[in-house]
């Protein structure tokens, strides 16, 4: 320790953990099932996330958002068959819903139906989001030329393409609001 430097003081774990546990308990008790589902999903507890989302869906059976969360949970869990069923259900209720279309394609890639899924994703449509659809379509077309690519790698590549399209779309919209010509 240098002269004129106070020793570092750390709170004792005995005091910190009970306070943290109490804060978490208070936070969780007031959260809706959908929020608790999202927290469980973020924590990697997929079964709890599904239980919470289904609990929330029981009180709001028409919610496309909750059905999306259920489908994404199955997708994250790599349960591609149930993810596909969830996204097909969403599309039956909301035809053309872009995220459901995208994740339906990814779920089919995960199931080993890569070429058929990529064929559909080359026609991916997201009204009002030109770059989202452009980047996904181009990546799907590129991936069709690599049928030996492992499904996990193809999925990651398509997710990256959607994110790149999202960033490009956001920048274009920001430029338009500022009056910048591209």
ROKOL-930512 format. One record per residue: residue in three letters; z, y, x of N, C-alpha, C in turn. Coordinates in steps of 0.05 Angstrom, whole numbers, plus 32768, in hexadecimal, padded with zeros to 4 digits. Each point is the difference from the previous one (the first is absolute). Layout:
<nodes>
NODE segu n_up n_north n_east ca_up ca_north ca_east c_up c_north c_east
NODE  ala    Z       Y      X     Z        Y       X    Z       Y      X
...
</nodes>
This chain:
<nodes>
NODE segu n_up n_north n_east ca_up ca_north ca_east c_up c_north c_east
NODE  unk 8000    7FE9   8011  8000     8017    7FEF 8000    8019   8012
NODE  unk 7FEF    8012   7FF9  7FFE     8019    800F 8018    8012   7FF9
NODE  unk 8007    8013   8012  8014     8013    7FF9 7FF6    8011   7FE9
NODE  unk 8011    8009   7FEF  7FFA     8011    7FE9 7FF2    7FF1   7FEA
NODE  unk 7FFE    7FE6   8001  7FF3     7FF0    7FEC 8015    7FF0   7FF1
NODE  unk 7FFF    8002   7FE6  8013     7FF2    7FF0 7FF7    7FE3   7FFD
NODE  unk 8012    7FED   7FFE  7FF8     7FE5    7FFC 7FF2    7FFC   7FE5
NODE  unk 7FED    7FEF   7FFF  7FF1     7FFB    7FE7 8012    7FF2   7FEC
NODE  unk 8001    800A   7FE8  8011     7FF4    7FEB 7FEE    7FF2   7FEC
NODE  unk 8004    7FE8   7FFB  7FF2     7FF1    7FEC 8013    7FF8   7FEA
NODE  unk 7FF7    8001   7FE7  8011     7FF8    7FEB 8006    7FE2   8002
NODE  unk 8017    7FF8   7FF9  8007     7FE4    8002 7FF1    7FF0   7FEB
NODE  unk 7FF7    7FE8   8007  7FF1     7FEF    7FED 8012    7FFA   7FE8
NODE  unk 801A    7FFF   8005  8013     7FFA    7FEA 7FFD    8014   7FEA
NODE  unk 7FFB    8019   8006  7FFE     8016    7FEC 7FE3    8002   7FF6
NODE  unk 7FED    7FFD   8012  7FE4     8005    7FF9 7FF5    7FEB   7FEC
NODE  unk 8004    7FE6   8004  7FF5     7FEC    7FEF 800A    8001   7FE4
NODE  unk 801A    8003   7FFB  8009     8002    7FE4 7FF4    8018   7FF1
NODE  unk 7FFD    8017   800E  7FF5     8017    7FF4 7FE2    7FFB   7FF9
NODE  unk 7FF2    7FF4   8013  7FE4     7FFA    7FFB 7FFD    7FEC   7FE9
NODE  unk 8010    7FEC   7FFF  7FFF     7FEC    7FEB 8006    800D   7FE5
NODE  unk 8013    8011   7FFF  8007     800E    7FE7 7FE9    8012   7FF7
NODE  unk 7FF4    800E   8013  7FE9     8012    7FF9 7FE9    7FEF   7FF5
NODE  unk 7FFA    7FE9   800C  7FEB     7FEF    7FF7 8006    7FF5   7FE4
NODE  unk 8018    7FF8   7FFB  8008     7FF5    7FE6 7FFD    8015   7FEB
NODE  unk 8008    8019   8006  7FFD     8016    7FEC 7FE3    8005   7FFB
NODE  unk 7FF0    8000   8015  7FE4     8006    7FFD 7FF2    7FEA   7FEF
NODE  unk 8006    7FE7   8006  7FF3     7FEA    7FF2 8008    7FFD   7FE3
NODE  unk 8019    8007   7FFA  8009     7FFC    7FE4 7FF2    8013   7FED
NODE  unk 7FF7    8017   8009  7FF3     8013    7FEE 7FE2    7FFE   8001
NODE  unk 7FF4    7FEE   800F  7FE3     7FFE    8002 7FF5    7FEF   7FEA
NODE  unk 7FE7    8007   7FF8  7FF2     7FF0    7FEC 7FF8    7FE5   800D
NODE  unk 7FFA    7FED   7FEF  7FF6     7FE6    800B 7FE7    8004   8011
NODE  unk 7FEE    8012   7FF8  7FE8     8005    8010 8006    800A   801C
NODE  unk 8013    8012   8001  8008     800B    801A 800E    7FEB   8011
NODE  unk 8011    7FF0   7FF3  800D     7FEA    800F 7FEB    7FEB   8009
NODE  unk 7FEB    7FFD   7FF0  7FEA     7FEE    8008 7FF2    800A   8019
NODE  unk 7FFB    801A   8000  7FF3     800D    8017 8011    7FFE   8019
NODE  unk 801B    8003   7FFC  8012     7FFE    8017 8000    7FE3   800B
NODE  unk 8000    7FED   7FED  8000     7FE4    8009 7FE6    7FF9   800E
NODE  unk 7FEA    800B   7FF6  7FE6     7FFB    800D 8000    800C   801C
NODE  unk 800A    8018   8002  8001     800D    801B 8012    7FF1   8013
NODE  unk 8014    7FF3   7FF5  8013     7FF0    8010 7FF6    7FE4   8005
NODE  unk 7FE9    7FF8   7FF5  7FF5     7FE6    8005 800B    7FEA   7FEE
NODE  unk 800F    8007   7FEC  800B     7FED    7FED 7FED    7FFE   7FE8
NODE  unk 7FEA    7FF1   8003  7FEB     7FFF    7FEC 8008    7FF4   7FE5
NODE  unk 8011    7FEC   8001  8008     7FF4    7FE7 8012    8013   7FF0
NODE  unk 8011    800F   800D  8010     8014    7FF3 7FEF    8016   7FF5
NODE  unk 7FEC    8009   8010  7FEE     8014    7FF7 7FF1    7FF8   7FE6
NODE  unk 7FF6    7FE7   8000  7FF3     7FF6    7FE8 8012    7FFF   7FE8
NODE  unk 8019    7FF8   8005  8013     7FFF    7FEA 8005    801B   7FF4
NODE  unk 8004    8014   8012  8005     801B    7FF7 7FE8    800D   7FF2
NODE  unk 7FE8    7FFB   800B  7FE8     800B    7FF3 7FFC    7FF3   7FE4
NODE  unk 8005    7FE6   7FFE  7FFD     7FF2    7FE7 8015    800A   7FEC
NODE  unk 8018    8006   800A  8015     800B    7FEF 7FF7    801B   7FF5
NODE  unk 7FF4    8010   8011  7FF6     801B    7FF7 7FE9    7FFC   7FED
NODE  unk 7FEF    7FED   8005  7FE9     7FFB    7FEF 8008    7FF7   7FE4
NODE  unk 8017    7FF3   7FFE  800A     7FF8    7FE5 8005    8018   7FEF
NODE  unk 8008    8016   800C  8006     8019    7FF0 7FE8    8012   7FFE
NODE  unk 7FEB    7FFB   8010  7FE8     8010    8000 7FE7    7FEE   8004
NODE  unk 7FFA    7FEF   7FEC  7FEC     7FEB    8003 7FE3    800B   8004
NODE  unk 7FFB    8019   7FFA  7FE5     800B    8003 7FFC    800D   801C
NODE  unk 8014    8000   8011  7FFF     800E    8019 7FED    7FF3   8014
NODE  unk 7FEA    800F   8005  7FEE     7FF7    8015 800D    8002   801B
NODE  unk 8010    8016   8004  800E     8004    8019 8012    7FE8   8007
NODE  unk 800F    7FF6   7FED  8012     7FE9    8006 7FEF    7FE7   8006
NODE  unk 7FEB    7FFC   7FF1  7FEE     7FEA    8005 7FF3    8001   801C
NODE  unk 7FFA    8019   8009  7FF5     8004    801B 8015    7FF8   8014
NODE  unk 8019    8008   7FFC  8016     7FFA    8013 8004    7FE1   8001
NODE  unk 7FFE    7FF3   7FEA  8003     7FE3    7FFF 7FE9    7FF3   8010
NODE  unk 7FE7    8009   7FFB  7FE9     7FF6    800F 8003    8005   801E
NODE  unk 8009    8018   8007  8003     8007    801D 8016    7FF0   800D
NODE  unk 8014    7FF9   7FF0  8016     7FEF    800B 7FF5    7FE4   8006
NODE  unk 7FF1    7FF5   7FED  7FF4     7FE6    8005 7FED    8002   8018
NODE  unk 7FF1    8015   8001  7FED     8003    8017 800F    8002   801A
NODE  unk 8015    8010   8001  8010     8003    8019 800C    7FE5   8008
NODE  unk 8008    7FF1   7FEC  800C     7FE5    8004 7FEB    7FEC   8008
NODE  unk 7FE7    8008   8000  7FE9     7FEE    8006 7FFC    7FEA   7FEB
NODE  unk 800A    8005   7FE8  7FFC     7FEE    7FEA 7FE7    800B   7FF1
NODE  unk 7FE9    7FFA   800D  7FE7     800C    7FF7 7FF7    7FF7   7FE4
NODE  unk 8007    7FE8   7FF8  7FF8     7FF7    7FE6 800E    8010   7FEA
NODE  unk 801A    8004   8003  800F     8010    7FEC 7FF8    801E   8002
NODE  unk 7FFA    8009   8018  7FF7     801C    8003 7FE6    8003   7FF1
NODE  unk 7FED    7FED   8004  7FE7     8002    7FF2 8004    8000   7FE2
NODE  unk 8011    7FEF   7FF6  8005     7FFF    7FE3 800C    801B   7FF6
NODE  unk 8011    800C   8010  800C     8019    7FF8 7FEB    8016   7FFF
NODE  unk 7FEE    8001   8014  7FEC     8015    8000 7FEB    7FFB   7FEB
NODE  unk 7FFA    7FE7   7FFA  7FED     7FFB    7FE9 800D    8009   7FE6
NODE  unk 801A    7FFC   7FFD  800E     8008    7FE8 7FFE    801F   7FFD
NODE  unk 8004    800E   8016  7FFE     801D    8000 7FE4    8009   7FF7
NODE  unk 7FEC    7FF3   800C  7FE4     8007    7FF9 7FF9    7FFA   7FE3
NODE  unk 800C    7FEC   7FF5  7FFC     7FFA    7FE3 800C    8016   7FEF
NODE  unk 8015    800D   800A  800E     8015    7FF1 7FF4    801C   8007
NODE  unk 7FF7    8003   8018  7FF5     8019    800A 7FE7    7FFB   8010
NODE  unk 7FEA    7FFA   7FF3  7FE7     7FF9    800E 7FF8    8016   8015
NODE  unk 7FF9    7FF6   8017  7FF7     8012    8015 8016    800D   8010
NODE  unk 8019    7FF9   7FFB  8017     800C    800F 7FFB    7FFB   801E
NODE  unk 7FFD    8015   8010  7FF7     7FFD    801C 8013    7FF0   8012
NODE  unk 801A    8005   7FFE  8012     7FF1    8012 8000    7FE3   7FF9
NODE  unk 7FFF    7FF9   7FE6  7FFF     7FE5    7FF7 7FE6    7FF2   800A
NODE  unk 7FEA    800F   7FFE  7FE7     7FF5    800A 8001    7FFA   801E
NODE  unk 800B    8013   800F  8002     7FFD    801D 8012    7FE8   8007
NODE  unk 8018    7FFF   7FF4  8012     7FEA    8008 7FF8    7FE6   7FF4
NODE  unk 7FF1    8000   7FEA  7FF4     7FE7    7FF7 7FEE    7FF5   8015
NODE  unk 7FEF    8011   800B  7FEE     7FF8    8016 800F    7FF5   8018
NODE  unk 8015    800F   8008  8010     7FF7    8017 800E    7FE5   7FFA
NODE  unk 8009    7FFD   7FE8  800E     7FE6    7FF8 7FEC    7FE9   8002
NODE  unk 7FE8    8005   7FF7  7FEB     7FEB    8002 7FF9    7FFA   801D
NODE  unk 7FFF    8015   8011  7FFC     7FFB    801D 8016    7FEE   800A
NODE  unk 8019    8007   7FF9  8017     7FF0    8009 7FFF    7FE3   7FF6
NODE  unk 7FF5    7FFC   7FE9  7FFD     7FE5    7FF5 7FE9    7FF0   800D
NODE  unk 7FF1    800D   8010  7FE9     7FF2    800D 7FE6    8004   7FF2
NODE  unk 7FFE    8013   7FED  7FE8     8006    7FF2 7FF3    8019   800C
NODE  unk 7FFF    8001   801A  7FF8     8018    800E 7FE5    800B   7FF9
NODE  unk 7FEB    7FF0   8001  7FE5     800A    7FFC 7FFD    800A   7FE3
NODE  unk 800A    7FF2   7FEC  7FFD     8009    7FE5 8010    801A   7FFB
NODE  unk 8018    8001   800C  8010     8018    7FFD 7FF3    8018   800E
NODE  unk 7FF5    7FFB   8017  7FF2     8015    800F 7FE8    800A   7FF1
NODE  unk 7FF2    7FEE   7FF3  7FE9     8008    7FEF 8009    8014   7FEB
NODE  unk 8016    7FFA   7FF3  800A     8012    7FEC 8009    801B   800C
NODE  unk 800E    7FFE   8017  800A     8019    800D 7FE9    8012   800A
NODE  unk 7FE8    7FF5   8004  7FEA     8011    8009 7FF7    8012   7FE9
NODE  unk 800A    7FFB   7FE8  7FFB     8011    7FE8 8019    800D   7FF6
NODE  unk 8015    8000   8011  801A     800C    7FF8 7FFC    801D   7FF7
NODE  unk 800D    8007   7FEA  7FFE     801A    7FF4 801B    800D   7FFC
NODE  unk 8003    8019   8009  8018     800F    7FFA 7FF7    801C   7FF8
NODE  unk 7FFC    8004   7FE6  7FF6     8019    7FF6 8010    8018   800B
NODE  unk 7FF1    8014   8009  800C     8018    800B 800A    7FFD   801C
NODE  unk 7FFF    7FE9   800B  8009     7FFB    801C 7FEA    7FF4   8010
NODE  unk 7FEC    8010   8006  7FE8     7FF8    800E 8006    7FF1   801A
NODE  unk 8011    800C   8011  8005     7FF4    801A 8010    7FE6   7FFE
NODE  unk 8012    7FFD   7FEC  800E     7FE7    7FFD 7FEB    7FEA   7FFC
NODE  unk 7FEE    8004   7FED  7FED     7FEB    7FFA 7FEC    7FFD   8016
NODE  unk 7FF7    8015   800C  7FEC     7FFF    8016 800B    7FEF   8017
NODE  unk 8018    8005   8009  800B     7FF2    8017 8004    7FE3   7FFA
NODE  unk 800A    7FFA   7FE8  8005     7FE4    7FF8 7FE5    7FF1   7FFE
NODE  unk 7FED    800C   7FF3  7FE5     7FF3    7FFD 7FF4    7FFB   801C
NODE  unk 8001    8013   8011  7FF4     7FFC    801B 800E    7FEA   800F
NODE  unk 801B    8000   7FFE  800F     7FEB    800F 7FFA    7FE4   7FF4
NODE  unk 7FFF    7FFF   7FE6  7FF9     7FE6    7FF3 7FE5    7FF6   8009
NODE  unk 7FED    8012   8001  7FE5     7FF9    8009 8001    7FF7   801D
NODE  unk 800F    800D   8011  8002     7FF8    801C 800D    7FE5   8003
NODE  unk 8015    7FFB   7FF0  800E     7FE7    8001 7FF0    7FE8   7FF6
NODE  unk 7FED    8005   7FEF  7FEE     7FEB    7FF6 7FF1    7FF3   8017
NODE  unk 7FFB    8010   8015  7FF2     7FF6    8018 8012    7FF0   8013
NODE  unk 801A    7FFE   7FF9  8013     7FF2    8010 8010    7FEB   7FEF
NODE  unk 7FF2    7FED   7FF5  800D     7FED    7FEE 8016    7FEF   800D
NODE  unk 8000    7FFF   801B  8014     7FF0    800E 801A    8010   8005
NODE  unk 8001    8019   7FF8  8018     8010    8005 8017    7FF5   7FF0
NODE  unk 8017    7FFD   800C  8017     7FF6    7FF1 8007    8012   7FE8
NODE  unk 8008    7FF5   7FEA  8006     8010    7FE8 8014    8017   8006
NODE  unk 8015    7FFB   800F  8014     8015    8005 7FF4    8017   800F
NODE  unk 7FED    7FFB   8012  7FF3     8015    800F 7FED    8010   7FEE
NODE  unk 7FF2    7FF2   7FEE  7FEE     800D    7FEE 800F    8012   7FEC
NODE  unk 8017    7FF6   7FF7  8011     800F    7FEE 8009    801A   800D
NODE  unk 800A    7FFD   8019  800A     8017    800F 7FEA    8015   8004
NODE  unk 7FE8    7FF6   8006  7FE9     8011    8005 7FF9    8010   7FE6
NODE  unk 8001    7FF3   7FEA  7FF9     800D    7FE6 8016    8014   7FF9
NODE  unk 8019    7FF9   8005  8016     8013    7FFB 7FFE    8019   8012
NODE  unk 7FF8    7FFB   8019  7FFC     8017    8012 7FE9    8011   7FF7
NODE  unk 7FEB    7FF4   7FF5  7FE9     800F    7FF7 8008    8011   7FE8
NODE  unk 8010    7FF5   7FED  8009     8010    7FEA 8011    8017   8009
NODE  unk 8012    7FFB   8013  8011     8016    800A 7FEF    8016   800E
NODE  unk 7FEC    7FF8   8010  7FEF     8013    800D 7FF1    8010   7FEB
NODE  unk 7FF6    7FF3   7FEB  7FF3     800E    7FEA 8013    8014   7FF2
NODE  unk 8018    7FF7   7FFC  8014     8011    7FF3 8005    801A   8011
NODE  unk 8002    7FFC   801A  8005     8017    8012 7FE7    8013   7FFF
NODE  unk 7FE9    7FF5   8001  7FE7     8010    7FFF 7FFE    800F   7FE5
NODE  unk 8007    7FF2   7FEA  7FFF     800C    7FE6 8014    8017   7FFE
NODE  unk 8018    7FFB   800A  8015     8015    8000 7FF7    8019   8010
NODE  unk 7FF4    7FFB   8017  7FF6     8016    8010 7FEA    8010   7FF2
NODE  unk 7FED    7FF1   7FF4  7FEB     800D    7FF1 800B    8011   7FE9
NODE  unk 8013    7FF5   7FF1  800C     800F    7FEA 800F    8018   800A
NODE  unk 800E    7FFE   8016  800E     8016    800C 7FED    8016   8009
NODE  unk 7FEA    7FF8   800D  7FEB     8013    8008 7FF4    800E   7FE8
NODE  unk 7FFC    7FF1   7FEB  7FF4     800D    7FE8 8013    8015   7FF4
NODE  unk 801A    7FF9   8000  8013     8014    7FF5 8001    8019   8012
NODE  unk 7FFB    7FFC   8019  8001     8017    8013 7FE5    800E   8001
NODE  unk 7FEB    7FF4   7FF4  7FE6     800C    8000 7FF0    7FFB   801A
NODE  unk 8007    7FEB   800E  7FF2     7FF9    8019 7FE9    7FEE   7FFA
NODE  unk 7FE9    8007   800B  7FE8     7FEE    7FFD 8000    7FEC   8016
NODE  unk 7FF9    7FE8   7FF9  7FFF     7FEA    8015 7FE5    7FFE   800B
</nodes>
